[in-house]
Amino acid sequence: MTTTIEPAPIEIDPQVIQDDGSSFADFTDELNSFTTSITGSISKYPFENGRRYHAFKSGSYPLPNDELEAERMNVVHHMLKKALGDKLFLAPHRNFHKVLDVGTGTGIWAIEMGDAFPQAEILGNDLSPIQPSWVPPNVRFEVDDFESQWAFSTPFDLVFLRTLCFSVADWPKLVEQVYSNVRPGGWVEFQDLDLQYYSEDGSFNESSATAQWLKILLDSSRNAGRDPCPGPKIEGWVRQAGFQNVVHQKYKLPIGPWAKDKRQKDIGLFNLVQALDGLEGFSMRLFTNVLNWRPEEVEIMCAKVRAELKSKSTHAMYDLHVVYAQKPE
Ligand SMILES: C[S@@+](CC[C@H](N)C(=O)[O-])C[C@H]1O[C@@H](n2cnc3c(N)ncnc32)[C@H](O)[C@@H]1O
C-alpha cells in the first residue's frame, strides 16, 4: 500500500502579500524612494556659523563642504599638479583597470584621471556627495566613510589618497586597508602635507599672528584626534603595511608669489589664494567646537592672518610629501 503524503499547505502571511495586485512588478519604485531618502539624509547638511558641513558621519571631519571650500579644493588641485610638473600622480604604472580615489572631495582628480585613462574605471568616495553629475562615463562616486571597513569586491591597480590631513583618526589602519585592497603588483600613492610653515630666510616670524593661528589650528586638530601634518610619517606607515619599491619625495609649496622661479611663483599664487579662501573654513569648527572660541574671535584672528599672508615681506612655505609604493607580486 502506498501512502501519499500531501504537502502541507504553505502558510502565507497575508501581510506579506501585495494588496494592490502588483506583486510581480519589480522594486523600482521602492528602490527609488529608498535612494531618495538615503540621498536626502546624506545631503541634509548641517550649517554652523554660516558654513555648511557634511551630514554622513556628521562631525567627523572639521572642514566645510560648501561652494567656497569646493573652490578652494579645486585651487589646491591645480597647485599640486603644478608642483608635480603637471602630473596627476607620480607612480610609474600606467595600465590601469581600476583606480580608487579615497576622500575624493570635488572629484576633480578622479574626473581628470577618467579623461586621461578612458580604459580604466575610476571610483571616488567621500563623506560628502558634492561631486558633479556630468562626469566621464568611466568615473563614479560613492558616499562612504574610508575609516569604516572597506568592502570592495575586486582590488585596485592604483589607490590614490591626497590631502587627507585633518581627516584621518587612524593612519596605520587606513594604510593597512589600502594594502588589502591593492592587487598584487598594484600601486598606492599618497600626496599629503606637513602644514608646519617655515621660511628659509628667517622672514616667517614665530611671534606673528599667522604663527599663533597655525599653532592653535594644528594643536586643535591633534586634540580632535586628526593629524594635520601626516606628510613626513607616510613613508613609515607604507613600509610597515608591507609595500615595497617605496619612493618618497618632498616639494616646497611657497605661500604667495614671492619666488623668482616662474613655476614656484605660480604655485605660491595658487597657495595664497587657497589659504585666504580656506582660513575661516580650516579654523571655524575646530576653534569653536574644540576650543570654545566665539565665531567673532575666529573671524578677528583670521582677518589678522589674512593681512599678514598678503604681505610681500614674509616668505613662508610648507612641504608636500609624495609617497608611492607597490604591493609585492
Ligand atoms: C582636503 S579634502 C581633499 C579632497 C581630495 N582628496 C583632493 O585632494 O582634492 C579632504 C576630503 O576628505 C573627505 N573625508 C574626510 N574624512 C573622510 C572619511 N572618513 N571618509 C570619506 N571621506 C572623508 C572630506 O569630505 C574631504 O572632501
The ligand as a Gaussian input file, in Angstrom:
#p B3LYP/6-31G(d) Opt

LIG

0 1
 C       41.049000      68.358000       1.935000
 S       39.846000      67.398000       1.121000
 C       40.789000      66.605000      -0.172000
 C       39.953000      66.191000      -1.338000
 C       40.681000      65.446000      -2.454000
 N       41.375000      64.272000      -1.966000
 C       41.637000      66.338000      -3.169000
 O       42.846000      66.212000      -2.969000
 O       41.167000      67.194000      -3.951000
 C       39.541000      66.031000       2.217000
 C       38.314000      65.246000       1.790000
 O       38.252000      64.049000       2.560000
 C       36.894000      63.818000       2.880000
 N       36.853000      62.980000       4.094000
 C       37.284000      63.293000       5.333000
 N       37.117000      62.243000       6.169000
 C       36.548000      61.259000       5.430000
 C       36.128000      59.934000       5.721000
 N       36.245000      59.431000       6.948000
 N       35.589000      59.189000       4.720000
 C       35.444000      59.715000       3.475000
 N       35.839000      60.958000       3.131000
 C       36.383000      61.728000       4.099000
 C       36.321000      65.191000       3.100000
 O       34.910000      65.174000       2.991000
 C       37.014000      66.000000       2.002000
 O       36.264000      66.016000       0.829000

